[in-house]
């Protein structure tokens, strides 16, 4: 990948998804060439069973990521949003 000042970073958050689903989403997104994914740990100081252990995903990619790969990322995120966040 390129240097960090040239990369685009996005935060993707889904309400109340369990850790396993966040990991599944990350695994699918990592299959898209040029996309890196990190799980961001929950930052809340209060424990709550309804909260996920993961607060969000951080996607990192180059500004010149192909249109096809951008669309693939959008399709993956839309699938999980439709499945788990309705």
N, CA, C and O atoms as a Maestro MAE file, in Angstrom:
{
 s_m_m2io_version
 :::
 2.0.0
}

f_m_ct {
 s_m_title
 :::
 protein
 m_atom[344] {
  # First column is atom index #
  i_m_mmod_type
  r_m_x_coord
  r_m_y_coord
  r_m_z_coord
  i_m_residue_number
  s_m_chain_name
  s_m_pdb_residue_name
  s_m_pdb_atom_name
  i_m_atomic_number
  :::
  1 25 0.825 -1.188 0.000 1 A "UNK " " N  " 7
  2 3 0.000 0.000 0.000 1 A "UNK " " CA " 6
  3 2 0.865 1.246 0.000 1 A "UNK " " C  " 6
  4 15 2.078 1.181 0.201 1 A "UNK " " O  " 8
  5 25 0.226 2.372 -0.228 2 A "UNK " " N  " 7
  6 3 0.938 3.635 -0.301 2 A "UNK " " CA " 6
  7 2 1.136 4.209 1.094 2 A "UNK " " C  " 6
  8 15 0.656 3.646 2.078 2 A "UNK " " O  " 8
  9 25 1.855 5.348 1.178 3 A "UNK " " N  " 7
  10 3 2.051 5.978 2.482 3 A "UNK " " CA " 6
  11 2 0.718 6.450 3.045 3 A "UNK " " C  " 6
  12 15 -0.221 6.727 2.298 3 A "UNK " " O  " 8
  13 25 0.646 6.539 4.373 4 A "UNK " " N  " 7
  14 3 -0.623 6.809 5.044 4 A "UNK " " CA " 6
  15 2 -1.222 8.165 4.696 4 A "UNK " " C  " 6
  16 15 -2.440 8.323 4.780 4 A "UNK " " O  " 8
  17 25 -0.408 9.158 4.304 5 A "UNK " " N  " 7
  18 3 -0.960 10.465 3.961 5 A "UNK " " CA " 6
  19 2 -1.655 10.448 2.602 5 A "UNK " " C  " 6
  20 15 -2.370 11.394 2.272 5 A "UNK " " O  " 8
  21 25 -1.466 9.419 1.827 6 A "UNK " " N  " 7
  22 3 -2.103 9.316 0.517 6 A "UNK " " CA " 6
  23 2 -3.326 8.410 0.537 6 A "UNK " " C  " 6
  24 15 -4.019 8.296 -0.474 6 A "UNK " " O  " 8
  25 25 -3.604 7.767 1.657 7 A "UNK " " N  " 7
  26 3 -4.690 6.800 1.732 7 A "UNK " " CA " 6
  27 2 -5.981 7.439 2.230 7 A "UNK " " C  " 6
  28 15 -5.964 8.436 2.953 7 A "UNK " " O  " 8
  29 25 -7.081 6.850 1.833 8 A "UNK " " N  " 7
  30 3 -8.395 7.259 2.317 8 A "UNK " " CA " 6
  31 2 -8.788 6.286 3.416 8 A "UNK " " C  " 6
  32 15 -8.627 5.074 3.275 8 A "UNK " " O  " 8
  33 25 -9.300 6.821 4.498 9 A "UNK " " N  " 7
  34 3 -9.720 5.994 5.615 9 A "UNK " " CA " 6
  35 2 -11.183 6.296 5.920 9 A "UNK " " C  " 6
  36 15 -11.570 7.456 6.058 9 A "UNK " " O  " 8
  37 25 -11.988 5.247 6.025 10 A "UNK " " N  " 7
  38 3 -13.413 5.392 6.324 10 A "UNK " " CA " 6
  39 2 -13.761 4.570 7.544 10 A "UNK " " C  " 6
  40 15 -13.226 3.481 7.752 10 A "UNK " " O  " 8
  41 25 -14.667 5.104 8.349 11 A "UNK " " N  " 7
  42 3 -15.183 4.380 9.508 11 A "UNK " " CA " 6
  43 2 -16.572 3.866 9.140 11 A "UNK " " C  " 6
  44 15 -17.424 4.629 8.685 11 A "UNK " " O  " 8
  45 25 -16.791 2.581 9.337 12 A "UNK " " N  " 7
  46 3 -18.084 1.964 9.035 12 A "UNK " " CA " 6
  47 2 -18.617 1.362 10.327 12 A "UNK " " C  " 6
  48 15 -17.955 0.540 10.961 12 A "UNK " " O  " 8
  49 25 -19.814 1.778 10.706 13 A "UNK " " N  " 7
  50 3 -20.387 1.329 11.969 13 A "UNK " " CA " 6
  51 2 -21.788 0.776 11.742 13 A "UNK " " C  " 6
  52 15 -22.618 1.396 11.077 13 A "UNK " " O  " 8
  53 25 -22.029 -0.395 12.305 14 A "UNK " " N  " 7
  54 3 -23.345 -1.018 12.285 14 A "UNK " " CA " 6
  55 2 -23.801 -1.168 13.732 14 A "UNK " " C  " 6
  56 15 -23.045 -1.670 14.564 14 A "UNK " " O  " 8
  57 25 -24.992 -0.753 14.039 15 A "UNK " " N  " 7
  58 3 -25.480 -0.803 15.418 15 A "UNK " " CA " 6
  59 2 -25.673 -2.239 15.898 15 A "UNK " " C  " 6
  60 15 -26.338 -3.044 15.245 15 A "UNK " " O  " 8
  61 25 -25.087 -2.539 17.035 16 A "UNK " " N  " 7
  62 3 -25.328 -3.771 17.784 16 A "UNK " " CA " 6
  63 2 -25.005 -5.075 17.069 16 A "UNK " " C  " 6
  64 15 -25.621 -6.100 17.365 16 A "UNK " " O  " 8
  65 25 -24.070 -5.067 16.149 17 A "UNK " " N  " 7
  66 3 -23.668 -6.325 15.524 17 A "UNK " " CA " 6
  67 2 -22.715 -7.077 16.437 17 A "UNK " " C  " 6
  68 15 -21.863 -6.460 17.077 17 A "UNK " " O  " 8
  69 25 -22.840 -8.386 16.510 18 A "UNK " " N  " 7
  70 3 -21.891 -9.156 17.321 18 A "UNK " " CA " 6
  71 2 -20.519 -9.219 16.647 18 A "UNK " " C  " 6
  72 15 -20.376 -8.974 15.449 18 A "UNK " " O  " 8
  73 25 -19.520 -9.557 17.461 19 A "UNK " " N  " 7
  74 3 -18.145 -9.650 16.999 19 A "UNK " " CA " 6
  75 2 -18.014 -10.560 15.785 19 A "UNK " " C  " 6
  76 15 -17.312 -10.222 14.831 19 A "UNK " " O  " 8
  77 25 -18.678 -11.705 15.810 20 A "UNK " " N  " 7
  78 3 -18.564 -12.675 14.711 20 A "UNK " " CA " 6
  79 2 -19.003 -12.071 13.374 20 A "UNK " " C  " 6
  80 15 -18.385 -12.336 12.344 20 A "UNK " " O  " 8
  81 25 -20.053 -11.273 13.386 21 A "UNK " " N  " 7
  82 3 -20.540 -10.673 12.136 21 A "UNK " " CA " 6
  83 2 -19.565 -9.606 11.660 21 A "UNK " " C  " 6
  84 15 -19.282 -9.519 10.465 21 A "UNK " " O  " 8
  85 25 -19.047 -8.794 12.574 22 A "UNK " " N  " 7
  86 3 -18.033 -7.810 12.182 22 A "UNK " " CA " 6
  87 2 -16.829 -8.512 11.557 22 A "UNK " " C  " 6
  88 15 -16.274 -8.038 10.566 22 A "UNK " " O  " 8
  89 25 -16.432 -9.637 12.137 23 A "UNK " " N  " 7
  90 3 -15.279 -10.371 11.592 23 A "UNK " " CA " 6
  91 2 -15.600 -10.938 10.209 23 A "UNK " " C  " 6
  92 15 -14.737 -10.971 9.332 23 A "UNK " " O  " 8
  93 25 -16.828 -11.379 10.018 24 A "UNK " " N  " 7
  94 3 -17.245 -11.897 8.705 24 A "UNK " " CA " 6
  95 2 -17.219 -10.780 7.662 24 A "UNK " " C  " 6
  96 15 -16.736 -10.979 6.547 24 A "UNK " " O  " 8
  97 25 -17.734 -9.615 8.024 25 A "UNK " " N  " 7
  98 3 -17.712 -8.471 7.110 25 A "UNK " " CA " 6
  99 2 -16.266 -8.122 6.742 25 A "UNK " " C  " 6
  100 15 -15.942 -7.909 5.574 25 A "UNK " " O  " 8
  101 25 -15.409 -8.068 7.760 26 A "UNK " " N  " 7
  102 3 -13.997 -7.743 7.521 26 A "UNK " " CA " 6
  103 2 -13.353 -8.763 6.590 26 A "UNK " " C  " 6
  104 15 -12.588 -8.394 5.699 26 A "UNK " " O  " 8
  105 25 -13.658 -10.035 6.789 27 A "UNK " " N  " 7
  106 3 -13.083 -11.082 5.931 27 A "UNK " " CA " 6
  107 2 -13.520 -10.892 4.482 27 A "UNK " " C  " 6
  108 15 -12.715 -11.059 3.565 27 A "UNK " " O  " 8
  109 25 -14.778 -10.549 4.270 28 A "UNK " " N  " 7
  110 3 -15.262 -10.330 2.903 28 A "UNK " " CA " 6
  111 2 -14.613 -9.091 2.285 28 A "UNK " " C  " 6
  112 15 -14.219 -9.112 1.119 28 A "UNK " " O  " 8
  113 25 -14.504 -8.029 3.055 29 A "UNK " " N  " 7
  114 3 -13.910 -6.801 2.530 29 A "UNK " " CA " 6
  115 2 -12.429 -6.975 2.218 29 A "UNK " " C  " 6
  116 15 -11.919 -6.367 1.277 29 A "UNK " " O  " 8
  117 25 -11.737 -7.795 2.995 30 A "UNK " " N  " 7
  118 3 -10.311 -8.025 2.752 30 A "UNK " " CA " 6
  119 2 -10.060 -8.768 1.441 30 A "UNK " " C  " 6
  120 15 -8.935 -8.780 0.942 30 A "UNK " " O  " 8
  121 25 -11.085 -9.380 0.888 31 A "UNK " " N  " 7
  122 3 -10.949 -10.067 -0.390 31 A "UNK " " CA " 6
  123 2 -10.936 -9.096 -1.565 31 A "UNK " " C  " 6
  124 15 -10.580 -9.472 -2.682 31 A "UNK " " O  " 8
  125 25 -11.322 -7.852 -1.316 32 A "UNK " " N  " 7
  126 3 -11.312 -6.833 -2.366 32 A "UNK " " CA " 6
  127 2 -9.890 -6.283 -2.454 32 A "UNK " " C  " 6
  128 15 -9.357 -5.748 -1.482 32 A "UNK " " O  " 8
  129 25 -9.291 -6.421 -3.626 33 A "UNK " " N  " 7
  130 3 -7.907 -5.984 -3.822 33 A "UNK " " CA " 6
  131 2 -7.771 -4.489 -3.570 33 A "UNK " " C  " 6
  132 15 -8.528 -3.681 -4.107 33 A "UNK " " O  " 8
  133 25 -6.786 -4.136 -2.739 34 A "UNK " " N  " 7
  134 3 -6.513 -2.731 -2.453 34 A "UNK " " CA " 6
  135 2 -7.211 -2.198 -1.223 34 A "UNK " " C  " 6
  136 15 -7.025 -1.034 -0.866 34 A "UNK " " O  " 8
  137 25 -8.013 -3.024 -0.564 35 A "UNK " " N  " 7
  138 3 -8.749 -2.585 0.623 35 A "UNK " " CA " 6
  139 2 -8.176 -3.282 1.853 35 A "UNK " " C  " 6
  140 15 -8.016 -4.502 1.874 35 A "UNK " " O  " 8
  141 25 -7.872 -2.490 2.871 36 A "UNK " " N  " 7
  142 3 -7.440 -3.024 4.157 36 A "UNK " " CA " 6
  143 2 -8.526 -2.716 5.178 36 A "UNK " " C  " 6
  144 15 -9.173 -1.670 5.116 36 A "UNK " " O  " 8
  145 25 -8.720 -3.640 6.122 37 A "UNK " " N  " 7
  146 3 -9.783 -3.494 7.108 37 A "UNK " " CA " 6
  147 2 -9.225 -3.779 8.495 37 A "UNK " " C  " 6
  148 15 -8.499 -4.753 8.696 37 A "UNK " " O  " 8
  149 25 -9.571 -2.919 9.447 38 A "UNK " " N  " 7
  150 3 -9.220 -3.131 10.848 38 A "UNK " " CA " 6
  151 2 -10.485 -3.058 11.684 38 A "UNK " " C  " 6
  152 15 -11.368 -2.241 11.423 38 A "UNK " " O  " 8
  153 25 -10.566 -3.915 12.685 39 A "UNK " " N  " 7
  154 3 -11.663 -3.860 13.645 39 A "UNK " " CA " 6
  155 2 -11.302 -2.853 14.727 39 A "UNK " " C  " 6
  156 15 -10.211 -2.918 15.294 39 A "UNK " " O  " 8
  157 25 -12.196 -1.929 15.016 40 A "UNK " " N  " 7
  158 3 -11.980 -0.922 16.047 40 A "UNK " " CA " 6
  159 2 -12.722 -1.355 17.311 40 A "UNK " " C  " 6
  160 15 -13.942 -1.518 17.296 40 A "UNK " " O  " 8
  161 25 -11.994 -1.536 18.382 41 A "UNK " " N  " 7
  162 3 -12.585 -2.013 19.636 41 A "UNK " " CA " 6
  163 2 -13.573 -1.002 20.213 41 A "UNK " " C  " 6
  164 15 -13.464 0.203 19.985 41 A "UNK " " O  " 8
  165 25 -14.523 -1.517 20.954 42 A "UNK " " N  " 7
  166 3 -15.515 -0.690 21.629 42 A "UNK " " CA " 6
  167 2 -14.807 0.278 22.578 42 A "UNK " " C  " 6
  168 15 -13.933 -0.131 23.343 42 A "UNK " " O  " 8
  169 25 -15.178 1.547 22.532 43 A "UNK " " N  " 7
  170 3 -14.516 2.559 23.361 43 A "UNK " " CA " 6
  171 2 -15.327 2.951 24.583 43 A "UNK " " C  " 6
  172 15 -14.857 3.722 25.420 43 A "UNK " " O  " 8
  173 25 -16.527 2.434 24.694 44 A "UNK " " N  " 7
  174 3 -17.369 2.773 25.839 44 A "UNK " " CA " 6
  175 2 -16.752 2.264 27.135 44 A "UNK " " C  " 6
  176 15 -16.232 1.150 27.186 44 A "UNK " " O  " 8
  177 25 -16.809 3.067 28.158 45 A "UNK " " N  " 7
  178 3 -16.286 2.681 29.472 45 A "UNK " " CA " 6
  179 2 -17.284 1.831 30.258 45 A "UNK " " C  " 6
  180 15 -16.913 1.170 31.228 45 A "UNK " " O  " 8
  181 25 -18.543 1.850 29.841 46 A "UNK " " N  " 7
  182 3 -19.597 1.095 30.515 46 A "UNK " " CA " 6
  183 2 -19.876 -0.203 29.769 46 A "UNK " " C  " 6
  184 15 -20.092 -0.194 28.557 46 A "UNK " " O  " 8
  185 25 -19.869 -1.322 30.498 47 A "UNK " " N  " 7
  186 3 -20.191 -2.596 29.873 47 A "UNK " " CA " 6
  187 2 -21.696 -2.692 29.661 47 A "UNK " " C  " 6
  188 15 -22.482 -2.359 30.549 47 A "UNK " " O  " 8
  189 25 -22.085 -3.144 28.488 48 A "UNK " " N  " 7
  190 3 -23.492 -3.297 28.151 48 A "UNK " " CA " 6
  191 2 -23.617 -4.513 27.245 48 A "UNK " " C  " 6
  192 15 -22.986 -4.566 26.190 48 A "UNK " " O  " 8
  193 25 -24.429 -5.493 27.649 49 A "UNK " " N  " 7
  194 3 -24.581 -6.705 26.860 49 A "UNK " " CA " 6
  195 2 -25.096 -6.425 25.451 49 A "UNK " " C  " 6
  196 15 -24.813 -7.186 24.526 49 A "UNK " " O  " 8
  197 25 -25.848 -5.342 25.283 50 A "UNK " " N  " 7
  198 3 -26.408 -5.046 23.958 50 A "UNK " " CA " 6
  199 2 -25.385 -4.414 23.025 50 A "UNK " " C  " 6
  200 15 -25.647 -4.291 21.829 50 A "UNK " " O  " 8
  201 25 -24.224 -4.010 23.539 51 A "UNK " " N  " 7
  202 3 -23.192 -3.438 22.689 51 A "UNK " " CA " 6
  203 2 -22.279 -4.529 22.149 51 A "UNK " " C  " 6
  204 15 -22.013 -5.530 22.814 51 A "UNK " " O  " 8
  205 25 -21.814 -4.313 20.945 52 A "UNK " " N  " 7
  206 3 -20.845 -5.216 20.350 52 A "UNK " " CA " 6
  207 2 -19.480 -4.991 20.986 52 A "UNK " " C  " 6
  208 15 -19.219 -3.929 21.550 52 A "UNK " " O  " 8
  209 25 -18.622 -5.981 20.896 53 A "UNK " " N  " 7
  210 3 -17.237 -5.807 21.332 53 A "UNK " " CA " 6
  211 2 -16.476 -4.928 20.349 53 A "UNK " " C  " 6
  212 15 -15.403 -4.412 20.664 53 A "UNK " " O  " 8
  213 25 -17.037 -4.764 19.164 54 A "UNK " " N  " 7
  214 3 -16.431 -3.946 18.124 54 A "UNK " " CA " 6
  215 2 -17.273 -2.695 17.939 54 A "UNK " " C  " 6
  216 15 -18.498 -2.768 17.849 54 A "UNK " " O  " 8
  217 25 -16.612 -1.553 17.883 55 A "UNK " " N  " 7
  218 3 -17.329 -0.298 17.680 55 A "UNK " " CA " 6
  219 2 -17.555 -0.014 16.198 55 A "UNK " " C  " 6
  220 15 -18.608 0.484 15.798 55 A "UNK " " O  " 8
  221 25 -16.533 -0.346 15.384 56 A "UNK " " N  " 7
  222 3 -16.646 -0.046 13.959 56 A "UNK " " CA " 6
  223 2 -15.545 -0.764 13.185 56 A "UNK " " C  " 6
  224 15 -14.650 -1.389 13.753 56 A "UNK " " O  " 8
  225 25 -15.651 -0.647 11.878 57 A "UNK " " N  " 7
  226 3 -14.592 -1.108 10.974 57 A "UNK " " CA " 6
  227 2 -13.894 0.113 10.420 57 A "UNK " " C  " 6
  228 15 -14.544 1.127 10.166 57 A "UNK " " O  " 8
  229 25 -12.599 0.046 10.228 58 A "UNK " " N  " 7
  230 3 -11.875 1.114 9.548 58 A "UNK " " CA " 6
  231 2 -11.377 0.551 8.226 58 A "UNK " " C  " 6
  232 15 -10.559 -0.367 8.188 58 A "UNK " " O  " 8
  233 25 -11.893 1.127 7.138 59 A "UNK " " N  " 7
  234 3 -11.468 0.740 5.787 59 A "UNK " " CA " 6
  235 2 -10.401 1.719 5.335 59 A "UNK " " C  " 6
  236 15 -10.542 2.929 5.514 59 A "UNK " " O  " 8
  237 25 -9.345 1.200 4.753 60 A "UNK " " N  " 7
  238 3 -8.269 2.033 4.232 60 A "UNK " " CA " 6
  239 2 -7.978 1.587 2.804 60 A "UNK " " C  " 6
  240 15 -7.824 0.398 2.523 60 A "UNK " " O  " 8
  241 25 -7.905 2.579 1.901 61 A "UNK " " N  " 7
  242 3 -7.626 2.264 0.506 61 A "UNK " " CA " 6
  243 2 -7.043 3.486 -0.189 61 A "UNK " " C  " 6
  244 15 -7.165 4.611 0.295 61 A "UNK " " O  " 8
  245 25 -6.420 3.250 -1.311 62 A "UNK " " N  " 7
  246 3 -5.820 4.336 -2.101 62 A "UNK " " CA " 6
  247 2 -6.911 5.097 -2.845 62 A "UNK " " C  " 6
  248 15 -7.939 4.520 -3.200 62 A "UNK " " O  " 8
  249 25 -6.691 6.393 -3.082 63 A "UNK " " N  " 7
  250 3 -7.678 7.178 -3.817 63 A "UNK " " CA " 6
  251 2 -7.928 6.654 -5.234 63 A "UNK " " C  " 6
  252 15 -8.981 6.912 -5.818 63 A "UNK " " O  " 8
  253 25 -6.965 5.922 -5.779 64 A "UNK " " N  " 7
  254 3 -7.126 5.408 -7.144 64 A "UNK " " CA " 6
  255 2 -7.688 3.983 -7.158 64 A "UNK " " C  " 6
  256 15 -7.524 3.268 -8.147 64 A "UNK " " O  " 8
  257 25 -8.342 3.567 -6.082 65 A "UNK " " N  " 7
  258 3 -8.988 2.253 -6.058 65 A "UNK " " CA " 6
  259 2 -9.960 2.182 -7.234 65 A "UNK " " C  " 6
  260 15 -10.714 3.123 -7.482 65 A "UNK " " O  " 8
  261 25 -9.939 1.089 -7.936 66 A "UNK " " N  " 7
  262 3 -10.768 0.982 -9.144 66 A "UNK " " CA " 6
  263 2 -12.258 1.104 -8.813 66 A "UNK " " C  " 6
  264 15 -12.703 0.779 -7.712 66 A "UNK " " O  " 8
  265 25 -12.997 1.576 -9.791 67 A "UNK " " N  " 7
  266 3 -14.440 1.720 -9.633 67 A "UNK " " CA " 6
  267 2 -15.086 0.373 -9.333 67 A "UNK " " C  " 6
  268 15 -15.999 0.294 -8.512 67 A "UNK " " O  " 8
  269 25 -14.628 -0.672 -9.981 68 A "UNK " " N  " 7
  270 3 -15.167 -2.009 -9.750 68 A "UNK " " CA " 6
  271 2 -14.959 -2.437 -8.294 68 A "UNK " " C  " 6
  272 15 -15.855 -3.012 -7.676 68 A "UNK " " O  " 8
  273 25 -13.783 -2.155 -7.758 69 A "UNK " " N  " 7
  274 3 -13.507 -2.521 -6.370 69 A "UNK " " CA " 6
  275 2 -14.312 -1.666 -5.392 69 A "UNK " " C  " 6
  276 15 -14.762 -2.166 -4.361 69 A "UNK " " O  " 8
  277 25 -14.497 -0.392 -5.704 70 A "UNK " " N  " 7
  278 3 -15.344 0.469 -4.855 70 A "UNK " " CA " 6
  279 2 -16.775 -0.053 -4.837 70 A "UNK " " C  " 6
  280 15 -17.412 -0.110 -3.784 70 A "UNK " " O  " 8
  281 25 -17.269 -0.429 -5.996 71 A "UNK " " N  " 7
  282 3 -18.633 -0.963 -6.081 71 A "UNK " " CA " 6
  283 2 -18.753 -2.280 -5.319 71 A "UNK " " C  " 6
  284 15 -19.783 -2.548 -4.701 71 A "UNK " " O  " 8
  285 25 -17.713 -3.096 -5.361 72 A "UNK " " N  " 7
  286 3 -17.729 -4.359 -4.620 72 A "UNK " " CA " 6
  287 2 -17.806 -4.090 -3.118 72 A "UNK " " C  " 6
  288 15 -18.553 -4.763 -2.408 72 A "UNK " " O  " 8
  289 25 -17.047 -3.120 -2.634 73 A "UNK " " N  " 7
  290 3 -17.103 -2.739 -1.217 73 A "UNK " " CA " 6
  291 2 -18.519 -2.276 -0.869 73 A "UNK " " C  " 6
  292 15 -19.070 -2.687 0.152 73 A "UNK " " O  " 8
  293 25 -19.106 -1.430 -1.704 74 A "UNK " " N  " 7
  294 3 -20.463 -0.937 -1.463 74 A "UNK " " CA " 6
  295 2 -21.467 -2.081 -1.429 74 A "UNK " " C  " 6
  296 15 -22.366 -2.089 -0.588 74 A "UNK " " O  " 8
  297 25 -21.324 -3.049 -2.335 75 A "UNK " " N  " 7
  298 3 -22.231 -4.197 -2.370 75 A "UNK " " CA " 6
  299 2 -22.117 -5.037 -1.103 75 A "UNK " " C  " 6
  300 15 -23.126 -5.478 -0.553 75 A "UNK " " O  " 8
  301 25 -20.897 -5.256 -0.644 76 A "UNK " " N  " 7
  302 3 -20.687 -6.043 0.577 76 A "UNK " " CA " 6
  303 2 -21.317 -5.333 1.775 76 A "UNK " " C  " 6
  304 15 -22.030 -5.955 2.563 76 A "UNK " " O  " 8
  305 25 -21.054 -4.036 1.912 77 A "UNK " " N  " 7
  306 3 -21.611 -3.285 3.033 77 A "UNK " " CA " 6
  307 2 -23.136 -3.221 2.970 77 A "UNK " " C  " 6
  308 15 -23.806 -3.326 3.998 77 A "UNK " " O  " 8
  309 25 -23.681 -3.051 1.775 78 A "UNK " " N  " 7
  310 3 -25.136 -3.005 1.613 78 A "UNK " " CA " 6
  311 2 -25.775 -4.338 1.979 78 A "UNK " " C  " 6
  312 15 -26.838 -4.369 2.598 78 A "UNK " " O  " 8
  313 25 -25.136 -5.432 1.604 79 A "UNK " " N  " 7
  314 3 -25.653 -6.762 1.942 79 A "UNK " " CA " 6
  315 2 -25.795 -6.907 3.458 79 A "UNK " " C  " 6
  316 15 -26.849 -7.309 3.952 79 A "UNK " " O  " 8
  317 25 -24.746 -6.584 4.181 80 A "UNK " " N  " 7
  318 3 -24.793 -6.744 5.640 80 A "UNK " " CA " 6
  319 2 -25.735 -5.744 6.296 80 A "UNK " " C  " 6
  320 15 -26.385 -6.065 7.291 80 A "UNK " " O  " 8
  321 25 -25.812 -4.554 5.758 81 A "UNK " " N  " 7
  322 3 -26.757 -3.571 6.315 81 A "UNK " " CA " 6
  323 2 -28.194 -4.061 6.125 81 A "UNK " " C  " 6
  324 15 -29.006 -3.976 7.047 81 A "UNK " " O  " 8
  325 25 -28.508 -4.571 4.938 82 A "UNK " " N  " 7
  326 3 -29.857 -5.071 4.676 82 A "UNK " " CA " 6
  327 2 -30.167 -6.304 5.512 82 A "UNK " " C  " 6
  328 15 -31.303 -6.490 5.947 82 A "UNK " " O  " 8
  329 25 -29.186 -7.129 5.735 83 A "UNK " " N  " 7
  330 3 -29.409 -8.378 6.472 83 A "UNK " " CA " 6
  331 2 -29.535 -8.167 7.976 83 A "UNK " " C  " 6
  332 15 -30.373 -8.802 8.617 83 A "UNK " " O  " 8
  333 25 -28.724 -7.291 8.548 84 A "UNK " " N  " 7
  334 3 -28.658 -7.173 9.996 84 A "UNK " " CA " 6
  335 2 -29.183 -5.863 10.584 84 A "UNK " " C  " 6
  336 15 -29.381 -5.778 11.796 84 A "UNK " " O  " 8
  337 25 -29.405 -4.871 9.781 85 A "UNK " " N  " 7
  338 3 -29.743 -3.549 10.331 85 A "UNK " " CA " 6
  339 2 -31.110 -3.041 9.901 85 A "UNK " " C  " 6
  340 15 -31.323 -1.832 9.816 85 A "UNK " " O  " 8
  341 25 -32.016 -3.931 9.635 86 A "UNK " " N  " 7
  342 3 -33.357 -3.470 9.230 86 A "UNK " " CA " 6
  343 2 -34.324 -3.532 10.365 86 A "UNK " " C  " 6
  344 15 -35.493 -3.182 10.200 86 A "UNK " " O  " 8
  :::
 }
 m_bond[343] {
  # First column is bond index #
  i_m_from
  i_m_to
  i_m_order
  :::
  1 1 2 1
  2 2 3 1
  3 3 4 2
  4 3 5 1
  5 5 6 1
  6 6 7 1
  7 7 8 2
  8 7 9 1
  9 9 10 1
  10 10 11 1
  11 11 12 2
  12 11 13 1
  13 13 14 1
  14 14 15 1
  15 15 16 2
  16 15 17 1
  17 17 18 1
  18 18 19 1
  19 19 20 2
  20 19 21 1
  21 21 22 1
  22 22 23 1
  23 23 24 2
  24 23 25 1
  25 25 26 1
  26 26 27 1
  27 27 28 2
  28 27 29 1
  29 29 30 1
  30 30 31 1
  31 31 32 2
  32 31 33 1
  33 33 34 1
  34 34 35 1
  35 35 36 2
  36 35 37 1
  37 37 38 1
  38 38 39 1
  39 39 40 2
  40 39 41 1
  41 41 42 1
  42 42 43 1
  43 43 44 2
  44 43 45 1
  45 45 46 1
  46 46 47 1
  47 47 48 2
  48 47 49 1
  49 49 50 1
  50 50 51 1
  51 51 52 2
  52 51 53 1
  53 53 54 1
  54 54 55 1
  55 55 56 2
  56 55 57 1
  57 57 58 1
  58 58 59 1
  59 59 60 2
  60 59 61 1
  61 61 62 1
  62 62 63 1
  63 63 64 2
  64 63 65 1
  65 65 66 1
  66 66 67 1
  67 67 68 2
  68 67 69 1
  69 69 70 1
  70 70 71 1
  71 71 72 2
  72 71 73 1
  73 73 74 1
  74 74 75 1
  75 75 76 2
  76 75 77 1
  77 77 78 1
  78 78 79 1
  79 79 80 2
  80 79 81 1
  81 81 82 1
  82 82 83 1
  83 83 84 2
  84 83 85 1
  85 85 86 1
  86 86 87 1
  87 87 88 2
  88 87 89 1
  89 89 90 1
  90 90 91 1
  91 91 92 2
  92 91 93 1
  93 93 94 1
  94 94 95 1
  95 95 96 2
  96 95 97 1
  97 97 98 1
  98 98 99 1
  99 99 100 2
  100 99 101 1
  101 101 102 1
  102 102 103 1
  103 103 104 2
  104 103 105 1
  105 105 106 1
  106 106 107 1
  107 107 108 2
  108 107 109 1
  109 109 110 1
  110 110 111 1
  111 111 112 2
  112 111 113 1
  113 113 114 1
  114 114 115 1
  115 115 116 2
  116 115 117 1
  117 117 118 1
  118 118 119 1
  119 119 120 2
  120 119 121 1
  121 121 122 1
  122 122 123 1
  123 123 124 2
  124 123 125 1
  125 125 126 1
  126 126 127 1
  127 127 128 2
  128 127 129 1
  129 129 130 1
  130 130 131 1
  131 131 132 2
  132 131 133 1
  133 133 134 1
  134 134 135 1
  135 135 136 2
  136 135 137 1
  137 137 138 1
  138 138 139 1
  139 139 140 2
  140 139 141 1
  141 141 142 1
  142 142 143 1
  143 143 144 2
  144 143 145 1
  145 145 146 1
  146 146 147 1
  147 147 148 2
  148 147 149 1
  149 149 150 1
  150 150 151 1
  151 151 152 2
  152 151 153 1
  153 153 154 1
  154 154 155 1
  155 155 156 2
  156 155 157 1
  157 157 158 1
  158 158 159 1
  159 159 160 2
  160 159 161 1
  161 161 162 1
  162 162 163 1
  163 163 164 2
  164 163 165 1
  165 165 166 1
  166 166 167 1
  167 167 168 2
  168 167 169 1
  169 169 170 1
  170 170 171 1
  171 171 172 2
  172 171 173 1
  173 173 174 1
  174 174 175 1
  175 175 176 2
  176 175 177 1
  177 177 178 1
  178 178 179 1
  179 179 180 2
  180 179 181 1
  181 181 182 1
  182 182 183 1
  183 183 184 2
  184 183 185 1
  185 185 186 1
  186 186 187 1
  187 187 188 2
  188 187 189 1
  189 189 190 1
  190 190 191 1
  191 191 192 2
  192 191 193 1
  193 193 194 1
  194 194 195 1
  195 195 196 2
  196 195 197 1
  197 197 198 1
  198 198 199 1
  199 199 200 2
  200 199 201 1
  201 201 202 1
  202 202 203 1
  203 203 204 2
  204 203 205 1
  205 205 206 1
  206 206 207 1
  207 207 208 2
  208 207 209 1
  209 209 210 1
  210 210 211 1
  211 211 212 2
  212 211 213 1
  213 213 214 1
  214 214 215 1
  215 215 216 2
  216 215 217 1
  217 217 218 1
  218 218 219 1
  219 219 220 2
  220 219 221 1
  221 221 222 1
  222 222 223 1
  223 223 224 2
  224 223 225 1
  225 225 226 1
  226 226 227 1
  227 227 228 2
  228 227 229 1
  229 229 230 1
  230 230 231 1
  231 231 232 2
  232 231 233 1
  233 233 234 1
  234 234 235 1
  235 235 236 2
  236 235 237 1
  237 237 238 1
  238 238 239 1
  239 239 240 2
  240 239 241 1
  241 241 242 1
  242 242 243 1
  243 243 244 2
  244 243 245 1
  245 245 246 1
  246 246 247 1
  247 247 248 2
  248 247 249 1
  249 249 250 1
  250 250 251 1
  251 251 252 2
  252 251 253 1
  253 253 254 1
  254 254 255 1
  255 255 256 2
  256 255 257 1
  257 257 258 1
  258 258 259 1
  259 259 260 2
  260 259 261 1
  261 261 262 1
  262 262 263 1
  263 263 264 2
  264 263 265 1
  265 265 266 1
  266 266 267 1
  267 267 268 2
  268 267 269 1
  269 269 270 1
  270 270 271 1
  271 271 272 2
  272 271 273 1
  273 273 274 1
  274 274 275 1
  275 275 276 2
  276 275 277 1
  277 277 278 1
  278 278 279 1
  279 279 280 2
  280 279 281 1
  281 281 282 1
  282 282 283 1
  283 283 284 2
  284 283 285 1
  285 285 286 1
  286 286 287 1
  287 287 288 2
  288 287 289 1
  289 289 290 1
  290 290 291 1
  291 291 292 2
  292 291 293 1
  293 293 294 1
  294 294 295 1
  295 295 296 2
  296 295 297 1
  297 297 298 1
  298 298 299 1
  299 299 300 2
  300 299 301 1
  301 301 302 1
  302 302 303 1
  303 303 304 2
  304 303 305 1
  305 305 306 1
  306 306 307 1
  307 307 308 2
  308 307 309 1
  309 309 310 1
  310 310 311 1
  311 311 312 2
  312 311 313 1
  313 313 314 1
  314 314 315 1
  315 315 316 2
  316 315 317 1
  317 317 318 1
  318 318 319 1
  319 319 320 2
  320 319 321 1
  321 321 322 1
  322 322 323 1
  323 323 324 2
  324 323 325 1
  325 325 326 1
  326 326 327 1
  327 327 328 2
  328 327 329 1
  329 329 330 1
  330 330 331 1
  331 331 332 2
  332 331 333 1
  333 333 334 1
  334 334 335 1
  335 335 336 2
  336 335 337 1
  337 337 338 1
  338 338 339 1
  339 339 340 2
  340 339 341 1
  341 341 342 1
  342 342 343 1
  343 343 344 2
  :::
 }
}
